[in-house]
Amino acid sequence: MERDRDVVSKGVKNVKGPSSKDSSGSSLPLLLDVEDFKGTFSFDDFYKNLVCEVLPPLHEEDVSSPNSNEQPPISNGNYRRSDSDAGGRLTLLTGPPFVEAELLQPLFKDARKELVDLCNQVDTRLEKLKKEVAAYDVKHGKRISELEKGVAILNESFGRLDSRISGVGQTAARIGDHLQAADAHRDVASQTIELIKYLMEFNSSPGDLMELSPLFTDDSRVAEAAAVAQKLRSYAEDDLGLPGPVSSSAMKNTPNASMGLEVAVANLQDYCNELENRLLAKFDAASQRRELSTMAECAKILSQFNRGVSAMQRYVASRPMFMDVEVMELDAKTVGEPSNIARGLNALYKEILDTVQKEAAMVTSVFPSPDAVMSILVQRILEQRVFAVLDRILEKPTLANPIPIEEGGYLQYLRTLATAVEKTQDLAKELQTLGCGDLDAEELAEALFSSHRDEYPELEQASLCQLYQDKIAELRVMGAQSGDPSSGAPGTPRGPGARAPATSFGGQMVMSVSVVTEFVRWNEEAVQRCTLLTPQPLRLATNVRAIFTCLLDQVSQYTTEGLERAQEALNEAAALRERFMLGTSVSRRVMAAAAAAAEAAAHAGESSVRSFMVAVQRATANVALVQQHFVNSISRLLLPVDGAHAACCEEMANAMANSEAAALKGLQTCIDTILAEADRLLTAEQKPPDYRPVDDGNPPDHRPTTACIRVVQYLARMLEAAQGALEGLNKQAFMTELGNRLHKSLVAHWLKYVFSASGGLRLKRDVSEYAEFVRSFKAPVVDEKFEQLGTLVNVFIVAPESLPTLLDSSLKLARKDALRFIQLREDYKSAKIATRFTTFVVD
């Protein structure tokens, strides 16, 4: 049963079984007790104690087992517990069958009965305990409720007590404050009584300072005397209604002055002045002997007189840098000449920083307010020492009396100014780092250059104009001195005072990219100076725009004049060419001389075209330099002003408009010159037999005519020059115009000749050569015209009867030109070709 299984979970050690004497009779009670099952229970011990008096003991030698660590084999299912077995193991019995079973059975029954009784007892006790626990829980719950109510009452009491304690504390604090205030009032009253006593001493008679308390005459109590005297002065002046120290005459003229205090104020003023002078004299003497402790003592006392300003100013004014004339002369020598201004200012400012650093250490150890002293010292250095040096090296020029370029011009002054501003700003930053109180050293340093900044923009523009004029004059002189055409290579950038070979051609100045590069470099330098000297963004944008406008004017003027000079060479070549164009009614000798001169004029024209193309190329490079400079240096500085960037771009376009107009005009003249030379070559080289050869039995010549070859060669040379100088849309427009006018010129030239069938083939070969050449123009309109021309010359090749078909087919759109060409056929009259086109009208 379940209760029996629960019982074996505990052990019983004192269970006694029935005696062997009563084994045959009824079994006796085992006398089991619940207490026997408390603690650690062992079933083996319980069983052993139960059967120990019934079963005989089992000895180890009676057990035969091959291995003591293994369980002995089962025999008949009978086991016996051995007393000697410490672990209470059951050992297999050997011998006759288990005869003690009859004795053990009643024992086990009695044990089971008693165990069941014990379980019932335990259940009864458990039920009783449950009832007792339930009753205790009810009682405990009531107690807990009562305790909670009591705790709530205690919390409420504690809260009231805490409020009362807080109120008492606040009351105590107020009482303490009142006591402190009363004590302070008492101290003030005591001090006031003492001050009134001292005030009466000073109010005895005017100028009488002999009958004063020992406080005011004892040198060991000077600090205390100074403090008391300042308090007395403040009290007396407040009573008189005066804002500060005044003279005796002023006090006499005060109608509302309290009677009797005028004398005290005058005497106090005299005493304070005398005491301050005495302390200053002592401070000066200690300063000369470098007695820092005495200086610090005097400075501390003097701080009560106008916050010690007199002592601070006296100390700063006594520094050797402000009193020694040799120091001032050494400053001038250190700065030196304008060429070494940067190095000189670096040396001078380094010496100033070292001196200030040493003075800062002494000021910190002497004065109670070192920042105030350093503020006065730094201000005195910038306003006196630095200003004297800057005034010496910066002699401001005027626009009315400019500095000659031989003496450096405006540029030297501007460079010196920029260097001085930069180095002085660095000095101010270092001084600010060392410490100068509330003084803004950087703002004070900026103020030193205020007069120079006011006229800076005009001087910068004047400098750029001066440099430009000097450069142009130099180039003109060098161009006039040189007549070698090979000297047209670009010059090298140089400064305003330097001299280098100028670019020239035929004794004239030739436009150079290096010159514009120098213009841009001047402008970049001016923009950097402007950024340094004009830190305000809005004003900077205005000044930078004015500086860039100077560059636009310079580049526009220089480029336009260069293009115009190159065009003059074109015009001179054209005039020379027109001069040697003679008619046919001249002698052969004159004709030969004119042909030679015309050849020379042709070479001059070709050279002038090449020169103009070079000028156009350099003009394009110059404009690109200006645009790149605008993007890199100018555009970002114009952003703070609305619309400034767009306006500047418009100015740049307007400035380059003149150059563009000169370039377009010159390019048109180049085309005229090229075509004029092409016409000359055609006239000189083209012979009537080229297109109307004599039938001598020789095979026809399929090569281009000599005139065609010469013209193509010449045009190829010109094309090479144009392609190297032009680019983009300019190149495309030039090539298109040249191709169109070449087509027109060739057509006009061929209309002067008569063509046979074989001559038509020769003409078609020429047209093919021209068409192949103009393909390099990459102009579709021109290609189309020459292709149409190639078709048009077929009218010289086909039979007369095929002409109407040709005009109605491939030449339908060019019928007018075709009719004009048909009239140039050799057989036009003989074959009566005109009768075949009665329906067409020929202009």
C-alpha positions in Angstrom: 0.0 0.0 0.0 1.0 3.7 -0.5 1.6 4.4 3.1 4.0 1.4 3.4 6.1 2.8 0.5 6.3 6.1 2.2 7.4 4.6 5.5 10.5 3.0 3.9 11.8 6.5 3.1 13.1 6.7 6.6 15.2 4.4 8.7 14.6 2.8 12.1 17.7 1.9 14.2 16.2 0.6 17.5 13.6 -1.8 16.2 13.6 -5.1 18.1 12.1 -8.3 16.7 10.5 -11.1 18.7 12.7 -13.4 20.7 13.6 -16.9 19.3 12.0 -18.4 22.3 8.6 -17.3 21.3 9.0 -18.1 17.7 6.5 -20.9 17.8 3.8 -18.9 19.7 2.0 -15.7 18.7 4.2 -12.8 17.8 4.7 -10.0 20.2 4.4 -6.3 19.4 7.4 -4.8 17.8 6.9 -1.5 19.7 7.7 0.8 16.8 7.6 4.5 17.5 7.3 7.5 15.2 10.4 9.0 16.7 12.3 6.0 15.2 11.6 7.3 11.7 13.0 10.7 12.2 16.3 11.7 10.8 18.1 9.7 8.1 16.2 6.4 7.3 18.0 3.3 6.0 15.9 0.3 5.0 18.8 -2.1 5.3 19.3 -1.1 9.0 15.5 -1.3 9.6 15.4 -4.8 8.1 18.5 -6.0 9.9 17.2 -4.9 13.3 13.9 -6.5 12.5 15.2 -10.0 11.7 18.4 -10.1 13.7 16.9 -12.3 16.4 15.3 -14.7 14.0 18.0 -15.3 11.4 21.4 -16.7 12.5 24.4 -14.6 11.7 26.2 -15.2 8.3 29.9 -15.4 8.3 32.1 -14.4 5.3 33.8 -17.8 5.1 30.4 -19.5 4.4 30.0 -17.5 1.2 31.8 -18.7 -1.9 32.1 -16.1 -4.6 34.5 -16.0 -7.4 34.6 -12.2 -7.3 34.0 -10.2 -4.2 33.0 -7.1 -6.2 30.2 -9.0 -8.0 26.7 -9.9 -6.8 26.7 -13.7 -5.7 24.5 -15.8 -7.9 20.9 -16.4 -6.9 20.1 -19.9 -5.5 16.5 -20.9 -4.8 15.7 -17.2 -4.4 16.8 -17.2 -0.7 18.9 -14.4 0.8 20.1 -13.6 4.3 21.6 -10.5 5.7 25.0 -10.9 7.3 25.8 -9.2 10.5 29.4 -8.8 9.6 28.4 -7.1 6.3 28.8 -3.4 7.1 26.8 -2.4 4.1 23.8 -4.5 5.1 24.0 -6.5 1.9 21.9 -9.7 1.5 24.1 -12.7 1.0 23.1 -15.9 -0.7 22.6 -18.8 1.9 24.0 -22.1 1.2 22.7 -25.3 2.7 19.2 -26.6 3.3 16.0 -24.6 2.2 15.0 -21.3 4.0 13.4 -22.8 7.2 13.2 -19.4 9.0 10.4 -18.2 6.6 7.7 -19.4 9.0 9.3 -17.3 11.8 9.7 -14.2 9.6 6.1 -14.2 8.2 4.3 -13.3 11.5 7.1 -10.9 12.3 6.6 -9.1 9.0 2.8 -9.0 9.5 3.2 -7.5 12.9 5.7 -5.0 11.6 3.3 -4.1 8.8 0.4 -3.7 11.3 2.4 -1.4 13.5 3.6 0.6 10.6 0.0 1.1 9.4 -0.9 2.2 12.9 1.9 4.6 12.9 0.8 6.0 9.6 -2.7 6.6 11.0 -1.2 8.3 14.0 0.8 10.5 11.7 -2.3 11.4 9.7 -4.2 12.3 12.8 -1.4 14.5 14.0 -1.2 16.1 10.5 -4.9 16.9 10.5 -4.6 18.4 13.9 -1.6 20.5 12.8 -3.5 21.7 9.8 -6.3 22.9 12.0 -3.8 24.6 14.3 -2.0 26.2 11.4 -5.3 27.5 9.9 -6.3 29.0 13.2 -2.9 30.5 13.6 -3.1 32.0 10.0 -6.4 33.6 10.9 -5.0 35.0 14.1 -1.8 36.1 12.3 -3.8 37.9 9.6 -5.7 39.8 12.2 -2.5 40.8 13.8 -1.0 41.8 10.5 -4.0 44.1 9.8 -3.7 45.7 13.2 0.0 46.2 12.6 -0.6 47.8 9.2 -3.0 50.2 10.8 -0.5 51.0 13.5 2.3 51.5 10.9 0.0 53.9 8.9 -0.6 55.9 12.1 3.2 55.9 12.8 3.9 57.2 9.3 1.4 60.0 9.6 3.0 60.9 13.0 6.4 60.8 11.5 5.3 63.0 8.6 3.9 65.6 11.1 7.1 65.3 13.0 9.2 65.8 9.9 7.2 68.9 9.0 7.6 70.3 12.4 11.4 69.6 12.3 11.6 71.3 8.9 9.8 74.3 10.2 12.0 74.5 13.2 15.1 74.2 11.0 13.9 77.1 8.8 13.1 79.2 11.8 16.6 78.4 13.1 18.1 79.4 9.7 16.2 82.7 9.7 17.2 83.3 13.2 20.8 82.5 12.2 20.6 84.9 9.2 19.2 87.6 11.5 22.0 87.0 13.9 24.6 87.1 11.2 23.0 90.3 9.8 22.9 91.8 13.3 26.6 90.8 13.8 27.4 92.3 10.4 25.5 95.5 11.3 27.4 95.6 14.6 30.7 95.2 12.8 29.7 97.9 10.3 28.6 100.1 13.1 31.9 99.6 14.9 33.8 100.3 11.7 31.6 103.3 11.0 32.3 104.7 14.5 36.0 104.1 13.9 35.8 105.8 10.5 33.9 108.7 11.9 36.7 109.1 14.5 39.3 109.1 11.7 37.1 111.5 9.6 37.0 114.0 12.4 40.8 113.9 12.6 40.9 114.9 8.9 38.2 117.5 9.5 40.3 119.5 12.0 41.8 122.2 9.8 42.6 122.6 6.1 46.0 121.3 5.2 46.7 120.1 8.8 47.9 116.5 8.6 50.1 116.5 11.7 47.6 115.5 14.3 46.6 112.2 12.8 46.3 108.8 14.4 49.3 106.5 14.4 47.5 104.5 11.7 48.2 107.2 9.2 51.8 107.9 10.2 53.1 104.4 10.8 54.9 103.2 7.7 54.4 99.6 8.7 50.6 100.1 8.4 50.5 101.8 5.0 48.2 99.2 3.5 45.6 99.6 6.3 45.9 103.4 6.2 45.3 103.4 2.4 42.2 101.3 2.8 40.8 103.5 5.5 41.6 106.7 3.6 39.8 105.4 0.5 36.7 104.5 2.6 36.8 107.9 4.2 37.0 109.6 0.8 34.2 107.6 -0.5 32.0 108.4 2.5 32.7 112.1 2.5 32.2 112.5 -1.3 28.9 110.6 -1.2 27.8 112.8 1.6 28.7 115.9 -0.4 26.9 114.5 -3.5 30.0 114.5 -5.7 30.7 111.8 -8.2 34.5 111.7 -7.5 37.5 113.5 -6.3 37.1 117.3 -6.7 39.1 120.4 -5.8 38.5 122.5 -2.7 37.1 125.3 -4.8 34.6 123.0 -6.3 33.4 121.8 -2.9 33.1 125.4 -1.7 30.8 126.2 -4.7 28.6 123.2 -3.9 25.4 124.6 -2.3 24.1 121.4 -0.9 27.3 120.2 0.7 27.2 119.0 4.3 28.8 121.5 6.7 32.1 120.4 8.0 33.1 117.7 5.5 34.7 120.0 2.9 37.9 120.2 5.0 37.9 116.4 5.5 37.6 115.8 1.8 40.4 118.2 1.0 42.7 116.8 3.6 41.9 113.2 2.6 42.6 114.1 -1.0 45.9 115.6 0.0 46.8 112.6 2.2 45.9 110.1 -0.6 47.9 112.0 -3.1 50.9 112.2 -0.8 50.6 108.5 0.1 50.2 107.4 -3.5 53.2 109.5 -4.6 55.2 108.0 -1.7 54.3 104.5 -2.8 55.1 105.2 -6.4 58.5 106.5 -5.5 59.1 103.4 -3.4 57.8 101.3 -6.3 60.2 103.0 -8.8 63.2 102.6 -6.5 62.4 98.9 -6.0 61.9 98.5 -9.7 65.4 99.8 -10.4 66.8 97.5 -7.8 64.6 94.7 -9.1 63.3 93.9 -5.6 60.2 92.0 -6.7 58.8 91.6 -3.2 58.9 95.3 -2.5 57.4 96.0 -5.9 54.6 93.5 -5.3 53.8 95.0 -1.9 53.6 98.5 -3.3 51.5 97.4 -6.3 49.1 95.7 -3.9 48.6 98.8 -1.9 48.5 101.1 -5.0 45.7 98.8 -6.4 43.4 100.7 -3.9 44.1 104.0 -5.7 42.1 104.0 -8.9 42.6 100.2 -9.2 46.4 100.7 -9.4 46.3 102.3 -12.9 49.0 104.8 -11.9 51.4 102.0 -10.9 50.7 100.0 -14.0 51.3 103.0 -16.3 54.4 104.0 -14.4 55.8 100.5 -14.7 55.0 100.3 -18.5 56.4 103.7 -19.2 59.6 102.9 -17.5 60.4 100.0 -19.8 63.6 100.6 -21.9 61.8 99.9 -25.2 59.8 103.1 -24.6 62.5 105.3 -23.2 65.8 104.3 -24.8 66.6 106.1 -28.0 69.0 103.4 -29.0 66.2 100.9 -29.0 64.2 103.0 -31.5 67.3 103.4 -33.7 67.9 99.7 -33.6 64.4 99.0 -34.7 64.9 101.1 -37.8 68.2 99.3 -38.6 66.6 95.9 -38.0 63.8 96.6 -40.5 66.3 97.7 -43.1 65.5 98.3 -46.8 62.1 97.6 -48.5 63.7 94.7 -50.3 64.3 92.9 -47.0 61.2 94.1 -45.3 59.9 90.6 -44.4 63.1 89.4 -42.9 63.5 92.7 -41.0 60.0 92.6 -39.5 60.4 89.0 -38.5 63.6 89.8 -36.6 62.0 92.9 -34.9 58.8 91.2 -34.0 60.6 88.2 -32.6 62.6 90.5 -30.3 59.4 92.2 -29.2 57.8 88.8 -28.4 60.9 87.7 -26.4 60.8 91.0 -24.4 57.0 90.7 -23.7 57.5 87.1 -22.6 60.1 88.2 -20.0 58.0 91.2 -18.9 54.9 88.8 -18.5 56.9 86.7 -16.0 57.8 89.8 -13.9 54.3 91.3 -14.2 52.7 88.1 -12.9 55.0 88.1 -9.9 54.5 91.8 -9.0 51.0 92.9 -9.8 47.8 91.6 -8.3 46.0 92.1 -11.7 48.7 91.1 -14.3 46.2 91.0 -17.2 45.5 94.7 -16.8 49.2 95.5 -16.9 49.8 93.3 -19.9 46.9 95.0 -21.7 48.6 98.4 -21.1 52.0 97.0 -22.2 50.7 95.4 -25.4 48.7 98.5 -26.3 51.7 100.7 -25.8 53.9 98.4 -27.9 51.5 98.4 -30.8 50.6 102.1 -30.7 54.1 103.4 -30.1 56.9 101.0 -31.1 55.2 99.1 -33.9 53.5 102.2 -35.3 56.8 104.1 -35.4 58.3 101.3 -37.5 55.3 101.0 -39.8 55.2 104.8 -40.3 58.8 104.7 -41.3 58.6 101.9 -43.9 55.1 102.8 -45.3 55.3 106.1 -47.0 51.8 106.3 -48.6 51.9 107.5 -52.2 49.2 109.5 -53.9 47.6 109.2 -57.3 48.5 112.8 -58.1 52.2 112.1 -57.5 52.8 108.5 -58.5 56.0 106.6 -57.6 58.2 106.2 -60.7 58.4 102.7 -62.0 62.2 102.9 -61.9 61.9 103.3 -58.1 59.6 100.3 -57.8 56.3 102.1 -58.5 53.1 101.5 -56.6 53.8 97.8 -56.6 56.7 98.1 -54.1 54.5 100.1 -51.7 51.7 97.5 -52.0 54.0 94.6 -51.4 55.5 96.3 -48.4 52.0 97.1 -47.1 50.9 93.4 -47.5 54.0 92.1 -45.8 53.7 94.6 -42.9 50.0 93.7 -42.4 50.7 89.9 -42.5 53.6 90.1 -40.1 51.8 92.5 -37.7 48.8 90.3 -37.6 51.0 87.3 -36.7 52.6 89.5 -34.0 49.1 90.4 -32.6 48.1 86.8 -32.5 51.2 85.9 -30.6 50.7 88.8 -28.1 47.1 87.7 -27.6 48.3 84.2 -26.8 50.8 85.5 -24.2 47.9 87.3 -22.5 46.8 90.9 -22.6 43.6 90.9 -20.6 40.5 92.4 -22.3 42.5 94.1 -25.0 41.8 92.8 -28.5 45.4 93.0 -29.9 44.3 91.8 -33.4 41.7 94.6 -33.7 44.3 97.1 -32.5 46.8 95.9 -35.0 44.2 96.2 -37.8 43.6 99.8 -36.7 47.2 100.6 -37.4 46.6 100.2 -41.1 43.2 102.0 -41.3 44.5 105.0 -43.3 46.3 102.7 -45.7 43.3 100.6 -46.3 41.1 103.5 -47.2 43.0 104.3 -50.4 44.2 100.7 -51.1 41.7 99.8 -53.9 42.6 102.8 -56.0 46.3 102.3 -55.5 46.0 98.6 -56.5 44.3 99.5 -59.7 46.8 102.3 -60.4 49.6 99.8 -59.8 48.2 97.4 -62.4 47.8 100.2 -64.9 51.4 101.3 -64.3 52.7 97.8 -64.8 50.7 97.4 -68.0 51.9 100.7 -69.5 55.5 99.9 -68.6 55.3 96.5 -70.1 53.7 97.7 -73.4 56.3 100.5 -73.7 59.0 97.9 -73.2 57.6 95.6 -75.8 57.2 98.4 -78.3 60.8 99.5 -77.8 62.1 95.9 -78.2 59.8 95.4 -81.2 61.1 98.5 -82.9 64.7 97.5 -82.3 64.2 94.0 -83.7 63.4 93.3 -87.3 64.1 89.6 -87.4 61.0 87.6 -88.2 62.5 84.6 -86.4 62.1 86.5 -83.1 58.4 85.8 -82.9 58.8 83.2 -80.2 57.0 84.0 -77.0 58.9 85.9 -74.4 59.3 84.9 -70.8 57.4 86.4 -67.8 59.3 89.0 -65.9 58.9 91.7 -63.2 58.2 95.4 -63.7 61.9 96.3 -63.5 63.3 93.4 -65.5 64.2 93.4 -69.2 63.9 90.5 -71.6 63.7 90.1 -75.4 60.3 91.1 -76.7 58.4 89.2 -79.3 58.4 91.0 -82.7 57.8 90.3 -86.3 59.1 92.5 -89.1 59.9 95.3 -86.6 56.4 95.1 -85.0 55.4 93.7 -81.6 53.8 90.3 -81.9 51.1 89.2 -79.4 52.5 86.7 -76.9 50.8 84.3 -74.4 53.7 84.8 -72.0 52.8 88.5 -71.7 49.2 87.8 -70.8 50.5 85.2 -68.4 52.4 88.0 -66.7 49.2 90.1 -66.6 47.4 87.2 -65.0 50.2 86.8 -62.5 50.0 90.4 -61.5 46.3 90.1 -61.1 46.6 87.0 -58.9 49.1 88.8 -56.7 46.7 91.7 -56.4 43.8 89.5 -55.5 45.9 87.8 -52.8 46.8 91.3 -51.4 43.2 92.3 -51.6 42.1 89.2 -49.6 44.6 90.1 -46.9 43.9 93.8 -46.8 40.1 93.6 -47.2 38.8 90.9 -44.8 35.2 92.0 -45.0 33.4 89.7 -47.6 31.2 92.4 -49.2 33.9 94.9 -49.5 36.3 92.2 -50.7 33.9 91.2 -53.5 33.7 94.8 -54.7 37.5 95.3 -54.7 38.2 92.0 -56.3 35.8 92.8 -59.1 37.5 96.1 -59.7 40.9 94.4 -59.8 39.6 91.7 -62.3 38.1 94.5 -64.5 41.7 95.9 -64.8 42.8 92.5 -66.1 39.9 92.4 -68.6 40.8 95.8 -69.9 44.5 94.9 -70.2 44.0 91.6 -72.0 41.2 93.0 -74.2 43.4 95.9 -75.3 46.5 93.9 -75.7 44.8 91.1 -77.7 42.8 93.5 -79.9 45.9 95.5 -80.7 47.8 92.3 -81.5 45.1 91.1 -83.8 44.8 94.5 -85.5 48.6 94.6 -86.1 48.4 91.1 -87.6 45.6 92.2 -89.8 47.6 95.2 -90.9 50.1 92.7 -92.3 47.3 91.1 -94.2 46.2 94.4 -95.6 49.8 95.3 -96.6 50.1 92.0 -98.4 46.8 92.6 -100.2 47.9 96.1 -101.3 51.2 94.6 -102.5 49.3 91.9 -104.5 46.9 94.5 -106.1 49.9 96.6 -107.1 51.3 93.9 -109.4 48.1 92.8 -111.1 48.6 93.9 -114.7 46.6 93.6 -117.8 47.5 91.7 -121.0 48.5 94.8 -123.0 52.1 94.8 -121.7 55.4 93.6 -122.9 56.8 90.3 -122.0 59.6 91.9 -120.1 57.2 93.9 -117.9 55.1 90.8 -117.6 58.0 88.7 -116.3 59.0 91.4 -113.8 55.4 91.7 -112.6 55.1 87.9 -112.2 58.2 87.9 -110.0 56.9 90.7 -107.9 53.5 89.0 -107.7 55.2 85.8 -106.5 56.9 87.8 -103.8 53.6 89.4 -102.8 52.1 85.9 -102.7 54.8 84.8 -100.2 54.1 87.9 -98.1 50.4 87.1 -98.2 51.0 83.5 -97.1 53.3 84.7 -94.3 50.8 87.2 -93.1 48.0 84.6 -93.0 50.2 82.3 -91.0 51.1 85.2 -88.6 47.4 86.0 -88.2 46.5 82.4 -87.4 49.3 82.4 -84.8 47.8 85.6 -83.4 44.3 84.1 -83.3 45.7 81.0 -81.5 47.5 83.1 -78.9 44.4 85.3 -78.5 42.4 82.1 -77.8 45.0 81.0 -75.3 44.9 84.5 -73.6 41.2 84.3 -73.2 41.5 80.8 -71.8 44.0 82.1 -69.2 41.7 84.9 -68.1 38.7 82.4 -67.8 40.8 80.0 -65.8 42.0 82.8 -63.5 38.3 83.8 -63.0 37.3 80.3 -62.1 40.3 79.6 -59.8 40.6 83.0 -58.0 37.7 85.4 -58.6 34.4 83.6 -58.8 34.3 82.3 -55.2 35.1 85.8 -53.8 32.1 87.3 -55.6 29.5 85.0 -54.0 28.7 87.2 -51.0 27.3 89.9 -53.3 24.1 89.0 -55.1 24.4 89.2 -58.9 28.1 90.0 -58.8 29.2 86.8 -60.4 26.8 87.1 -63.3 27.7 90.8 -63.8 31.4 90.0 -63.8 30.8 87.2 -66.4 28.9 89.8 -68.6 31.8 92.2 -68.2 34.2 89.5 -69.3 32.1 88.8 -72.4 31.9 92.5 -73.3 35.6 93.0 -72.8 36.4 90.2 -75.2 33.9 91.4 -77.8 36.4 93.8 -79.4 39.0 91.0 -79.7 36.4 88.7 -81.2 35.4 91.3 -83.8 39.0 91.9 -84.7 39.6 88.2 -85.0 36.5 87.7 -87.2 37.5 90.6 -89.5 41.0 89.2 -89.8 39.8 85.7 -90.6 37.7 87.1 -93.3 40.7 88.9 -94.7 42.6 85.6 -94.4 40.0 84.0 -96.6 40.3 86.8 -99.1 44.0 86.5 -99.2 43.9 82.7 -99.6 41.4 82.8 -102.4 43.2 85.7 -104.1 46.4 83.6 -104.1 44.4 80.6 -105.4 43.0 82.7 -108.2 46.5 83.9 -109.1 47.8 80.4 -109.2 44.9 79.3 -111.4 45.4 82.2 -113.7 49.1 81.7 -113.9 49.1 77.9 -114.2 45.9 77.1 -116.0 46.3 76.9 -119.8 43.5 76.5 -122.4 45.1 73.3 -123.8 44.5 71.7 -120.3 40.8 71.4 -121.1 41.0 71.4 -124.9 44.0 69.2 -125.7 45.3 68.8 -129.2 44.6 65.4 -130.7 48.2 64.2 -131.4 47.5 60.5 -131.1 48.9 60.2 -127.6 46.8 58.7 -124.8 44.8 61.2 -122.7 46.4 62.5 -119.6 44.4 61.5 -116.5 46.5 63.4 -114.0 45.2 66.7 -112.3 46.3 69.8 -114.1 49.3 71.7 -112.9 47.1 74.6 -111.7 45.0 72.1 -109.6 48.1 70.6 -108.0 49.6 74.0 -107.1 46.3 75.3 -105.7 45.7 72.2 -103.6 49.3 72.3 -102.3 48.9 76.0 -101.3 45.5 75.4 -99.7 47.0 72.4 -97.8 49.6 74.7 -96.3 47.0 77.2 -95.3 44.7 74.5 -93.9 47.5 73.3 -91.7 48.0 76.8 -90.3 44.2 77.3 -89.7 43.7 73.9 -88.1 46.5 74.6 -85.6 45.1 78.0 -84.7 41.3 77.5 -84.7 39.1 75.1 -82.8 35.5 74.4 -82.1 32.8 76.4 -83.8 35.3 79.0 -84.9 37.2 76.4 -86.9 33.9 75.0 -88.4 32.7 78.4 -89.5 36.0 79.3 -91.0 36.3 76.0 -93.0 32.7 76.3 -94.2 33.2 79.9 -95.5 36.5 79.0 -97.1 35.0 75.9 -98.9 32.0 77.8 -100.1 34.1 80.7 -101.5 36.6 78.2 -103.0 33.7 76.5 -104.8 32.4 79.8 -106.2 35.9 80.9 -107.2 36.6 77.6 -109.1 33.3 77.7 -110.9 34.0 81.3 -112.0 37.4 80.2 -113.1 36.2 77.3 -115.3 33.6 79.5 -116.9 36.5 81.2 -118.8 37.4 78.0 -120.7 36.1 75.8 -123.5 36.1 72.0 -122.9 36.4 69.1 -125.3 35.4 65.6 -124.3 38.9 64.7 -123.2 39.2 68.1 -121.5 36.0 67.3 -119.6 37.7 64.1 -118.3 40.7 66.2 -117.2 38.3 68.7 -115.5 36.5 65.8 -113.8 39.9 64.7 -112.5 40.6 68.2 -111.1 37.1 68.3 -109.5 37.8 65.0 -107.8 41.1 66.3 -106.5 39.4 69.4 -105.1 36.6 67.3 -103.6 39.0 65.0 -101.9 40.9 67.9 -100.5 37.9 69.8 -99.1 36.8 66.6 -97.2 39.5 67.5 -94.7 37.4 70.6 -93.9 34.8 68.4 -92.3 32.1 70.7 -93.6 29.1 68.7 -94.9 27.7 71.7 -96.9 31.0 72.1 -98.7 31.3 68.4 -99.4 27.8 68.4 -100.9 28.6 71.3 -103.3 31.8 69.6 -104.6 29.9 66.3 -105.1 27.3 68.3 -107.1 30.2 69.9 -109.1 31.6 66.5 -109.9 28.2 65.5 -111.4 27.9 68.8 -113.2 31.1 68.4 -115.2 29.6 65.3 -116.8 28.0 67.6 -119.3 31.4 67.9 -121.0 31.8 64.1 -121.3 28.4 62.7 -122.5 27.2 62.7 -126.1 25.0 65.7 -127.2 22.0 63.5 -127.5 22.3 62.3 -123.8 22.4 65.8 -122.4 18.6 66.2 -122.0 18.4 63.0 -120.1 21.3 64.0 -117.8 19.6 67.3 -117.0 16.3 65.7 -116.3 17.9 63.2 -113.9 21.0 63.8 -111.8 21.3 67.5 -112.7 17.6 68.4 -112.3 18.3 70.6 -109.2 21.4 72.2 -110.9 19.8 72.7 -114.3 20.7 76.4 -114.5 24.4 75.8 -113.8 24.4 72.8 -116.1 23.1 75.0 -119.0 25.9 77.5 -118.4 28.5 74.7 -118.5 26.9 73.1 -121.6 27.6 76.3 -123.5 31.3 75.8 -122.8 31.4 72.6 -124.8 33.6 72.6 -127.8 30.8 71.2 -130.0 28.1 73.4 -128.7 27.6 75.2 -132.0 28.7 72.5 -134.4 26.4 69.9 -132.8 23.6 72.4 -132.5 23.2 71.6 -128.9 21.2 74.8 -128.3 18.3 73.5 -130.3 18.0 70.5 -128.0 17.1 72.8 -125.0 14.5 75.2 -126.5 12.4 74.7 -123.5 15.0 76.0 -121.1 15.8 79.6 -120.5 19.4 80.5 -120.1 20.3 83.6 -118.2 
